[in-house]
Amino acid sequence: MPQAKEIVRARNAQFEKYFHEDKMTELADTYLPDGKLMPAGHKIVVGRQAIKDFFQNERKGADGVRIIEEEVVEIGNDTILDRGKYLFLNGEELLDEGKYVVIHKKVDGKCLAYIDIFNTDRA
C-alpha cells in the first residue's frame, strides 16, 4: 500500500477533526462497519453505532484529541498497523494520555479502522 504513513496520518487527522467538532457519527464512520474498540477497563465495543455511543459517553470533558503516530507498518496489500500515543485535551489542559494500536484495512479505496486498542498511562 503506497504511502502508508500518509494514509494513516490523513485518517487520524479526520478522527481528530470529528472528535473536536463533536461529530461522533462521522468519527464512527472512520471505522469498518464491524470495527472494534478495545479500551482498557471496558468490554469490546463492536460496530459503528456502539463506537459512536462509546465516544459520546466517554469524552469526559475532552474537546480534542491528538494522535501521535510512532510506528506505521504495512501488512500485505490492504492492512496497516499503526502504533502510537494519544492525548485527550480540554483546550490546552491535558486530561488523559496513553498508547494505542490500530489495525487499518483498505476497503473500496478508503482506509478504515478495524481494531482499535488503547489504554491510559495514568493510574
C-alpha positions as CSV (number, residue, x, y, z in Angstrom):
1,M,0.0,0.0,0.0
2,P,1.7,3.2,-1.1
3,Q,2.4,5.9,1.4
4,A,1.1,4.1,4.4
5,K,2.2,6.8,6.8
6,E,0.4,9.5,4.8
7,I,-2.7,7.3,4.6
8,V,-2.8,6.8,8.4
9,R,-2.0,10.4,9.1
10,A,-4.9,11.5,7.0
11,R,-7.3,9.1,8.7
12,N,-6.1,10.2,12.1
13,A,-6.5,13.8,11.2
14,Q,-10.1,13.1,10.3
15,F,-10.6,11.4,13.6
16,E,-9.1,14.4,15.5
17,K,-11.3,16.8,13.5
18,Y,-14.5,14.9,14.1
19,F,-13.7,14.5,17.8
20,H,-13.1,18.2,18.2
21,E,-16.2,19.1,16.3
22,D,-18.3,16.6,18.3
23,K,-19.3,14.8,15.1
24,M,-19.5,11.3,16.5
25,T,-21.4,9.8,13.6
26,E,-18.7,10.9,11.2
27,L,-16.0,9.7,13.7
28,A,-17.6,6.3,13.9
29,D,-17.6,6.2,10.1
30,T,-13.8,6.1,10.1
31,Y,-14.2,2.5,11.4
32,L,-15.3,-0.5,9.4
33,P,-19.0,-1.4,9.9
34,D,-17.8,-4.3,12.2
35,G,-14.9,-2.3,13.7
36,K,-13.9,-3.0,17.2
37,L,-12.7,-0.8,20.1
38,M,-10.8,-2.5,22.9
39,P,-10.4,0.2,25.6
40,A,-8.9,-0.6,29.0
41,G,-11.5,-1.4,31.6
42,H,-14.3,-1.9,29.1
43,K,-15.8,-4.8,27.2
44,I,-15.1,-4.9,23.5
45,V,-17.2,-2.3,21.6
46,V,-18.4,-3.6,18.2
47,G,-19.9,-1.7,15.3
48,R,-20.2,1.9,14.3
49,Q,-23.3,2.7,16.4
50,A,-21.6,1.2,19.5
51,I,-18.4,3.1,18.7
52,K,-20.3,6.4,18.3
53,D,-22.1,5.7,21.7
54,F,-18.8,4.9,23.4
55,F,-17.1,8.1,22.3
56,Q,-20.2,10.2,23.1
57,N,-20.3,8.8,26.6
58,E,-16.6,8.6,27.4
59,R,-15.4,12.0,26.3
60,K,-15.3,13.1,30.0
61,G,-14.9,16.8,29.2
62,A,-12.4,16.4,26.4
63,D,-12.9,18.7,23.4
64,G,-9.9,17.5,21.5
65,V,-7.7,14.5,20.9
66,R,-4.1,14.5,19.5
67,I,-2.9,11.3,17.8
68,I,0.9,10.8,17.5
69,E,1.9,8.0,15.2
70,E,5.2,6.4,16.3
71,E,5.2,3.3,14.0
72,V,3.3,2.5,10.8
73,V,3.8,-0.9,9.2
74,E,2.2,-2.3,6.1
75,I,0.9,-5.8,6.4
76,G,0.1,-7.2,3.0
77,N,-1.7,-5.2,0.3
78,D,-4.7,-3.9,2.3
79,T,-3.7,-3.8,6.0
80,I,-1.7,-1.2,8.0
81,L,-0.7,-1.4,11.7
82,D,-0.5,2.0,13.4
83,R,1.1,2.3,16.9
84,G,1.5,5.5,18.9
85,K,0.3,7.8,21.7
86,Y,-2.8,9.8,22.2
87,L,-3.7,12.9,24.2
88,F,-7.2,13.8,25.3
89,L,-7.4,17.6,25.8
90,N,-9.8,20.2,27.1
91,G,-8.4,23.3,25.4
92,E,-4.7,23.2,26.4
93,E,-5.4,21.1,29.6
94,L,-4.2,17.5,29.3
95,L,-7.0,15.2,30.6
96,D,-5.5,11.9,29.7
97,E,-2.6,10.4,27.8
98,G,-1.9,6.8,26.7
99,K,-0.9,4.4,24.0
100,Y,-2.8,2.7,21.1
101,V,-2.5,0.1,18.4
102,V,-4.9,0.4,15.4
103,I,-5.2,-2.1,12.6
104,H,-6.5,-0.3,9.5
105,K,-8.0,-2.0,6.5
106,K,-8.3,-0.6,3.0
107,V,-11.8,-1.1,1.7
108,D,-13.2,0.4,-1.5
109,G,-10.3,2.9,-1.6
110,K,-10.7,4.1,2.0
111,C,-8.5,3.4,5.0
112,L,-10.8,2.4,7.9
113,A,-10.0,1.2,11.4
114,Y,-10.8,-2.4,12.0
115,I,-9.4,-2.9,15.5
116,D,-8.5,-0.1,17.9
117,I,-6.8,-1.0,21.2
118,F,-6.0,1.8,23.6
119,N,-5.2,2.4,27.3
120,T,-4.3,5.2,29.5
121,D,-0.8,5.8,31.0
122,R,-2.5,7.2,34.1
123,A,-3.4,5.1,37.2
